[in-house]
């Protein structure tokens, strides 16, 4: 019997993973492992699948974690990224495969150091298998596969929300992760080197397909920028960037709060004692009830790969527009983050993925099969290959020179 454990399975993203596994996967048992067992039970009962089990687990208790991973074939870790390394070590101890939703560059770097231990045990640890990282990595691999040489890979994720709410700052996903993306220095791969940039820098007005349209996209800290340059080093990759464009109103409000210092993680001294600004902000956000309206949002995930084929400059763009899933009642962000790990979990079970060690998605996930499965879940990938005429480019440069 093949058992899969979804850690944080009753959480916002974990629920989507569980739902997709229950409907599409070939696993015999799916364990919804969560600190909130009552919520896990509610999810189990709502989905009405005989495969599902609900269980309590405490990530801060090694014994609790070891017990839940006993006899598991795979654990999907959908808890906050700062638990990644601890869960990986627990997976090694339990001799089960591992997958997560990303490590915001620096944690991913630590995770890659466990490669030899996973490889020795014949285990796979697939790092960053949500939408971004995850889907974006596989899109980059599909684009790079069209080229003999890869110069640059630029990733943009932009979204819009049509739901009107009284909530002053309702985050589209975990506020802690968003604050890290807005306060930590984003990394870029530039001219063949990793470089840190100021938080919230590199803003561009990006024109995406409707219904998203124009959005402000800023550089943020992401794992794709760590792994893609290494993966495509043999093709000469010298530049990789990741930009995030959250809904404009949310972005502007959050930027103001971060500029005021409310995204800080260090305690500050006040007349009433010491407080962590970020925790105060999160607490204030939680005081407002989340909207119970049916999600109505959209997200565009775009990956642009530039390079050469047969000596000719070529630009390859892969793009998908993700809409809220009406049947499942899911936002676009929950859908495209929760579905990819479920798809890849089934690929691992089927033996489609045979690589072992700590692996980024672009190395091990076959893109054609992956895109086919995404399409079954309403996410259709589009690829455009554009040959850049050298003559036209030269003429344009001359015109500018005048």
C-alpha positions as CSV (number, residue, x, y, z in Angstrom):
1,X,0.0,0.0,0.0
2,X,1.4,3.4,-1.0
3,X,0.8,6.2,1.5
4,X,1.3,9.9,1.0
5,X,1.4,12.4,3.8
6,X,0.4,16.1,3.2
7,X,1.9,18.1,6.0
8,X,-0.2,21.2,6.7
9,X,-2.9,19.4,4.8
10,X,-5.7,21.4,6.3
11,X,-4.1,24.7,5.4
12,X,-4.9,26.9,2.5
13,X,-2.5,25.2,0.0
14,X,-2.6,21.8,1.7
15,X,-6.3,21.5,1.2
16,X,-5.9,21.9,-2.6
17,X,-3.2,19.3,-2.7
18,X,-5.4,16.9,-0.8
19,X,-8.4,17.6,-3.0
20,X,-6.5,17.0,-6.2
21,X,-4.9,13.8,-4.8
22,X,-8.2,12.5,-3.7
23,X,-9.8,13.1,-7.1
24,X,-6.9,12.1,-9.5
25,X,-4.1,10.2,-7.8
26,X,-3.3,6.5,-7.6
27,X,-2.2,6.6,-3.9
28,X,-4.0,4.1,-1.6
29,X,-3.9,6.3,1.4
30,X,-3.7,10.1,1.7
31,X,-3.0,11.4,5.2
32,X,-4.1,15.0,6.0
33,X,-1.5,15.8,8.7
34,X,-2.1,19.0,10.6
35,X,-1.6,20.7,14.0
36,X,-5.4,21.4,13.8
37,X,-6.8,17.9,13.6
38,X,-10.4,19.2,13.9
39,X,-9.9,21.1,10.6
40,X,-8.2,18.0,9.0
41,X,-11.3,15.9,10.0
42,X,-13.6,18.5,8.5
43,X,-11.7,18.4,5.2
44,X,-11.7,14.6,5.2
45,X,-15.5,14.5,5.8
46,X,-16.2,17.1,3.1
47,X,-14.3,15.3,0.4
48,X,-15.9,11.9,1.1
49,X,-13.0,9.8,-0.1
50,X,-12.2,6.4,1.4
51,X,-8.5,7.1,0.8
52,X,-8.4,10.0,3.3
53,X,-7.1,9.9,6.8
54,X,-6.9,12.8,9.3
55,X,-4.0,13.0,11.8
56,X,-2.5,15.4,14.3
57,X,1.2,16.3,13.9
58,X,3.5,18.8,15.5
59,X,6.4,19.9,13.3
60,X,8.3,21.2,16.4
61,X,8.1,17.7,17.9
62,X,10.5,15.3,16.1
63,X,8.7,12.2,17.6
64,X,5.3,13.4,16.3
65,X,6.8,14.0,12.9
66,X,8.6,10.6,12.8
67,X,5.3,8.9,13.7
68,X,3.3,10.5,10.9
69,X,5.9,9.7,8.3
70,X,6.3,6.0,9.3
71,X,5.7,3.8,6.2
72,X,5.0,6.8,4.0
73,X,6.1,6.7,0.3
74,X,6.1,10.5,0.0
75,X,5.6,13.5,2.1
76,X,4.5,16.8,0.6
77,X,5.4,19.7,2.9
78,X,2.9,22.5,2.5
79,X,3.9,24.2,5.7
80,X,5.9,27.5,5.9
81,X,9.3,27.3,4.1
82,X,11.4,27.7,7.2
83,X,10.4,24.2,8.3
84,X,11.7,22.7,5.0
85,X,15.1,21.5,6.3
86,X,13.7,19.9,9.4
87,X,11.0,18.0,7.5
88,X,13.6,16.8,4.9
89,X,15.7,15.4,7.7
90,X,12.6,13.6,9.1
91,X,11.9,12.2,5.6
92,X,15.5,10.9,5.5
93,X,15.0,9.2,8.8
94,X,11.7,7.7,7.6
95,X,13.2,6.7,4.2
96,X,10.4,8.4,2.2
97,X,10.5,10.8,-0.7
98,X,10.0,14.5,-0.1
99,X,8.5,17.5,-1.9
100,X,7.7,21.1,-0.9
101,X,6.4,24.4,-2.3
102,X,9.7,26.4,-2.3
103,X,12.4,27.7,0.0
104,X,12.8,31.4,-1.0
105,X,16.3,31.0,-2.4
106,X,18.4,30.8,0.8
107,X,16.5,27.9,2.4
108,X,16.6,26.1,-0.9
109,X,20.4,26.5,-0.9
110,X,20.5,24.7,2.5
111,X,18.3,22.0,1.2
112,X,20.5,21.3,-1.8
113,X,23.3,20.4,0.6
114,X,21.3,17.3,1.6
115,X,21.7,15.9,-2.0
116,X,24.2,13.1,-1.1
117,X,22.1,11.8,1.8
118,X,19.0,11.5,-0.3
119,X,20.9,10.0,-3.2
120,X,22.6,7.4,-1.0
121,X,19.2,6.3,0.3
122,X,17.7,6.2,-3.2
123,X,15.2,9.0,-2.4
124,X,14.0,12.0,-4.3
125,X,13.6,15.4,-2.7
126,X,11.8,17.7,-5.3
127,X,12.4,21.3,-4.1
128,X,9.8,24.0,-4.9
129,X,7.0,22.3,-6.7
130,X,4.1,24.8,-6.5
131,X,3.3,27.5,-9.1
132,X,6.4,29.7,-8.5
133,X,8.7,27.9,-8.0
134,X,7.5,24.7,-9.6
135,X,5.4,25.4,-12.7
136,X,7.7,28.3,-13.6
137,X,10.8,26.0,-13.5
138,X,9.2,23.5,-15.8
139,X,8.1,26.2,-18.2
140,X,11.7,27.5,-18.3
141,X,12.9,24.0,-19.1
142,X,10.4,23.7,-21.9
143,X,11.6,27.0,-23.3
144,X,15.3,26.2,-22.9
145,X,14.7,22.9,-24.8
146,X,13.9,24.9,-27.9
147,X,17.3,26.6,-27.9
148,X,20.9,25.6,-28.4
149,X,22.1,28.5,-26.3
150,X,20.2,30.2,-23.4
151,X,21.1,33.8,-22.5
152,X,18.3,34.9,-20.1
153,X,15.3,33.6,-18.3
154,X,12.8,36.2,-17.0
155,X,9.8,35.1,-14.9
156,X,6.7,37.2,-14.2
157,X,3.7,36.3,-12.1
158,X,0.9,38.9,-12.1
159,X,-2.6,38.7,-10.7
160,X,-5.9,40.6,-10.3
161,X,-8.8,40.2,-7.9
162,X,-12.4,41.1,-8.8
163,X,-13.9,40.4,-5.4
164,X,-15.0,43.5,-3.5
165,X,-14.4,43.2,0.3
166,X,-14.3,45.4,3.3
167,X,-11.1,43.8,4.5
168,X,-8.4,46.5,4.4
169,X,-5.6,44.1,3.5
170,X,-6.6,40.6,2.7
171,X,-3.5,38.6,1.6
172,X,-3.8,36.2,-1.3
173,X,-1.6,33.7,0.5
174,X,0.4,33.5,3.7
175,X,1.2,37.0,5.0
176,X,4.5,35.9,6.4
177,X,5.7,34.7,3.0
178,X,4.5,37.9,1.3
179,X,6.3,40.0,3.9
180,X,9.5,38.1,3.3
181,X,9.1,38.7,-0.4
182,X,8.7,42.4,0.2
183,X,11.3,42.9,2.9
184,X,14.2,40.5,2.0
185,X,16.7,41.4,-0.6
186,X,15.7,39.8,-3.9
187,X,18.4,37.9,-5.7
188,X,19.0,38.1,-9.4
189,X,21.5,36.2,-11.6
190,X,23.1,39.0,-13.6
191,X,26.0,38.8,-16.0
192,X,26.8,35.3,-14.7
193,X,26.8,36.3,-11.0
194,X,24.3,36.1,-8.1
195,X,23.5,39.6,-6.9
196,X,21.3,41.0,-4.2
197,X,19.1,44.0,-5.0
198,X,17.2,46.3,-2.6
199,X,13.7,45.1,-1.4
200,X,10.8,46.0,-3.7
201,X,13.2,47.2,-6.4
202,X,13.2,46.6,-10.1
203,X,9.6,47.7,-10.6
204,X,8.3,47.3,-14.1
205,X,4.9,47.9,-15.6
206,X,4.2,44.6,-17.3
207,X,1.4,44.1,-19.9
208,X,-0.1,40.7,-19.4
209,X,-3.1,39.1,-21.2
210,X,-6.6,40.1,-20.0
211,X,-8.2,39.9,-17.6
212,X,-5.0,40.7,-15.7
213,X,-3.8,43.5,-18.0
214,X,-1.1,45.9,-16.9
215,X,0.4,45.4,-13.5
216,X,3.3,46.6,-11.4
217,X,5.8,43.8,-10.9
218,X,8.8,44.0,-8.5
219,X,11.8,41.8,-8.0
220,X,11.3,39.3,-5.1
221,X,13.3,36.6,-3.5
222,X,12.6,33.3,-5.3
223,X,14.2,29.9,-5.7
224,X,14.1,29.8,-9.5
225,X,16.9,32.4,-9.5
226,X,19.1,29.9,-7.6
227,X,18.5,26.7,-9.5
228,X,17.9,27.7,-13.1
229,X,21.4,29.3,-13.7
230,X,23.0,26.0,-12.5
231,X,20.7,23.8,-14.5
232,X,21.3,25.7,-17.8
233,X,24.9,26.7,-17.2
234,X,25.9,24.3,-20.0
235,X,23.8,26.4,-22.4
236,X,25.5,29.6,-21.3
237,X,22.8,31.1,-19.1
238,X,23.9,34.5,-17.8
239,X,20.7,36.2,-16.5
240,X,17.7,35.1,-14.5
241,X,15.1,37.3,-12.8
242,X,11.8,36.8,-11.0
243,X,9.1,39.5,-10.7
244,X,5.9,39.4,-8.7
245,X,2.9,41.6,-9.5
246,X,0.2,41.4,-6.8
247,X,-3.1,43.2,-7.2
248,X,-2.3,46.9,-7.5
249,X,-4.4,48.1,-4.5
250,X,-3.0,45.4,-2.3
251,X,0.6,46.1,-3.5
252,X,0.3,49.8,-2.8
253,X,-1.1,49.3,0.7
254,X,1.4,46.7,1.7
255,X,4.3,48.8,0.3
256,X,3.2,51.7,2.5
257,X,3.1,49.5,5.6
258,X,6.5,47.9,4.8
259,X,8.0,51.4,4.2
260,X,6.8,52.3,7.7
261,X,8.6,49.3,9.1
262,X,5.6,47.0,9.8
263,X,7.2,44.2,7.9
264,X,10.1,44.0,10.3
265,X,11.0,40.7,12.1
266,X,13.1,42.2,14.8
267,X,11.6,43.4,18.1
268,X,11.4,47.2,18.6
269,X,11.4,49.0,21.9
270,X,8.3,51.1,22.8
271,X,7.0,52.7,26.0
272,X,4.7,49.7,26.4
273,X,7.3,47.1,25.9
274,X,9.0,45.2,23.0
275,X,7.0,44.2,20.0
276,X,7.7,42.5,16.6
277,X,6.1,44.8,14.0
278,X,5.4,41.9,11.6
279,X,3.5,39.9,14.3
280,X,1.5,43.0,15.3
281,X,0.5,43.5,11.6
282,X,-0.4,39.8,11.1
283,X,-2.5,40.0,14.3
284,X,-4.3,43.1,13.1
285,X,-5.0,41.5,9.7
286,X,-6.5,38.4,11.4
287,X,-8.9,40.6,13.4
288,X,-10.9,41.1,10.2
289,X,-12.9,38.1,9.0
290,X,-11.8,36.8,5.6
291,X,-14.2,37.2,2.8
292,X,-16.6,34.2,2.3
293,X,-17.4,35.3,-1.2
294,X,-16.8,32.9,-4.1
295,X,-13.2,33.6,-5.4
296,X,-13.1,35.6,-8.6
297,X,-9.5,36.3,-9.5
298,X,-7.0,35.6,-12.3
299,X,-3.3,35.1,-12.5
300,X,-0.9,35.1,-15.5
301,X,2.4,33.1,-15.2
302,X,4.9,34.0,-17.8
303,X,8.4,32.7,-18.5
304,X,10.5,34.3,-21.3
305,X,13.6,32.5,-22.4
306,X,16.0,34.2,-24.8
307,X,18.9,32.6,-26.6
308,X,19.9,31.2,-30.0
309,X,19.0,28.3,-32.2
310,X,21.2,27.4,-35.2
311,X,23.0,30.7,-34.5
312,X,19.9,32.8,-34.9
313,X,18.5,34.8,-31.9
314,X,15.2,33.3,-30.7
315,X,12.8,34.3,-27.9
316,X,10.6,31.6,-26.4
317,X,7.6,32.6,-24.2
318,X,5.5,30.2,-22.2
319,X,2.4,31.6,-20.6
320,X,-0.8,30.4,-18.9
321,X,-3.7,32.4,-17.6
322,X,-5.2,30.8,-14.4
323,X,-8.7,31.6,-13.4
324,X,-10.5,30.9,-10.1
325,X,-11.9,27.3,-10.1
326,X,-15.6,27.7,-9.8
327,X,-16.4,24.0,-9.1
328,X,-13.9,23.7,-6.3
329,X,-14.4,27.2,-5.0
330,X,-10.7,28.0,-5.2
331,X,-8.7,31.2,-6.0
332,X,-6.4,31.1,-8.9
333,X,-3.3,31.2,-6.6
334,X,-4.5,28.3,-4.5
335,X,-5.3,26.3,-7.7
336,X,-1.9,26.7,-9.4
337,X,0.0,26.3,-6.2
338,X,-1.8,23.2,-4.9
339,X,-2.3,21.2,-8.2
340,X,1.3,20.9,-9.4
341,X,2.7,19.0,-6.4
342,X,-0.2,16.6,-6.6
343,X,0.5,16.0,-10.3
344,X,4.2,15.4,-9.7
345,X,3.4,13.1,-6.7
346,X,1.6,10.8,-9.0
347,X,4.5,10.9,-11.5
348,X,6.8,9.9,-8.8
349,X,4.5,7.0,-7.8
350,X,4.2,5.9,-11.4
351,X,8.0,5.8,-12.0
352,X,7.9,8.6,-14.5
353,X,10.4,10.5,-12.4
354,X,13.4,8.3,-11.6
355,X,16.0,11.0,-10.6
356,X,17.2,10.8,-7.0
357,X,18.8,13.3,-4.6
358,X,17.7,16.9,-4.1
359,X,16.3,18.0,-7.4
360,X,14.7,21.2,-8.8
361,X,11.6,20.6,-10.9
362,X,13.2,21.7,-14.2
363,X,15.6,18.7,-13.9
364,X,13.1,15.9,-13.3
365,X,9.6,16.7,-14.4
366,X,8.7,15.9,-18.1
367,X,7.1,19.1,-19.3
368,X,4.8,17.7,-22.0
369,X,3.1,15.2,-19.5
370,X,3.0,17.9,-16.8
371,X,1.3,20.5,-19.1
372,X,-1.2,17.8,-20.2
373,X,-2.2,17.2,-16.6
374,X,-2.5,21.0,-16.0
375,X,-4.9,21.3,-18.9
376,X,-7.1,18.7,-17.3
377,X,-7.4,21.1,-14.3
378,X,-8.3,24.1,-16.6
379,X,-4.7,25.5,-16.8
380,X,-3.7,25.6,-20.5
381,X,0.0,26.4,-21.4
382,X,0.7,28.4,-24.5
383,X,4.2,28.6,-26.1
384,X,5.3,31.2,-28.6
385,X,8.6,30.9,-30.5
386,X,9.8,34.1,-32.1
387,X,12.8,34.3,-34.4
388,X,14.6,37.7,-34.0
389,X,15.8,38.9,-37.4
390,X,19.3,40.2,-37.0
391,X,18.9,42.6,-39.9
392,X,15.8,44.2,-38.3
393,X,17.5,44.6,-35.0
394,X,20.6,46.2,-36.6
395,X,18.4,48.6,-38.5
396,X,16.6,49.6,-35.3
397,X,19.9,50.2,-33.6
398,X,21.0,52.5,-36.4
399,X,17.8,54.5,-36.2
400,X,18.2,55.0,-32.5
401,X,21.8,56.1,-33.0
402,X,20.7,58.9,-35.3
